[in-house]
Amino acid sequence: MVRILPMAVSYSFQLAALRPPSAAVRLASNARLGLHSVPFRRLVLSHLGSAMHHQQLFGIRPCKLIRKARGVEASAAGNMTTQASTTVSQEEALEWVKKDKRRLLHVVYRVGDLDKTIKFYTECLGMKLLRKRDIPEERYTNAFLGYGPEDSHFVVELTYNYGVDKYDIGDGFGHFGIAVEDVAKTVDLIKAKGGKVTREPGPLNGGKTLVASIEDPDGYKFELLERGPTPEPFCQVMLRVGDLDRATNFYEKAFGMELLHKQDNPEYKHTMAMMGYGPEDKNAVVGLMYNYGVKEYDKGNAYAQIAIGTDDVYKTAEAIKLYGGKITREPGPLPGINTKITACLDPDGWKTVFVDNIDFAKELE
């Protein structure tokens, strides 16, 4: 039996889901409302306080809300006023999210043999070992690998928990994407090093892009895509979702990503949506795949999360709540290093951690 230790990484936390407060006050008729009663006034103030919190956080003057709140006591139309104030906060949150300076920082997952994995990534995939840290008191080691410095590239954060040599990847995680200039040459190198090739080089879905598929020592799948020179060779993380429209809507509004392109493949019974903070040829992206008729997946215990940089973890958390996300770690500084973060789950249960941009830069120093 495999002993699973906690993901002892800076940005990993226990799940404690919090749902956003409801904005609506559902009542039937003026005669039954009790509009001037103490309980009703308390209810109005309660919702007003929630709305004012969102509005002040995103820079809206609260006096407008107070004037509107007085109308709530006067008639049942106040119900609509409370709803409108929350809608405004959603609009302001969306506007801020789009302006926030966000980028993918790293993807975190567990491995059973750190040295073996580092050797494979450096010798077969051409990554560099950027840094390594051992925390013996917590019984884990981290290694960061990538194609350039962490302050400008999307990188891998590997975690080795002492004594755990195997994890369950599950069927929800899809693959990582690596852009290479010559797929056939890369495949030959991987074969020479004893790597596992699961798909020989060939066109993707009948198109022109040449791809090949391989597995690393822990069974994580990598898709090699033949492209010209790119500033971000580590180009993709693909995750399976149960409702593609729901997922893309959440990633656009709560995470501020763009829907870069969407492709339906009836022959293979799946649809793929690429989400990111810039063009695919220059930035890492998140691929969301919907397999026809499949609503849920086994996520296993190997893959952990993606970390994203943000200018303000507090505003980020509020925006995520407003758009239906589950906050699993309330925003604030981490003990010991004081880096501010917040953590959440998307509608399919995939974890994401948002990290303060300035604090992250200080960490790298």
Secondary structure, DSSP 8 states (H G I E B T S, - for coil): --------STT------------------HHHH-TTSHHHHHHHHHHHHHHHHHHHHTT--THHHHHHHHHHHHSTTHHHHHHHHHHHHHHHHHHHHHHS--EEEEEEEE-S-HHHHHHHHHHTS--EEEEEEEETTTTEEEEEEESS-TTTS-EEEEEEETT------TTTEEEEEEEES-HHHHHHHHHHTT-EEEEEEEESTTSS-EEEEEE-TT--EEEEEE-S--S-SEEEEEEE-S-HHHHHHHHHHTS--EEEEEEEETTTTEEEEEEESS-TTTS-EEEEEEETT-------SSEEEEEEEES-HHHHHHHHHHTT-EEEEEEEE-TTT--EEEEEE-TT--EEEEEEHHHHHHHH-
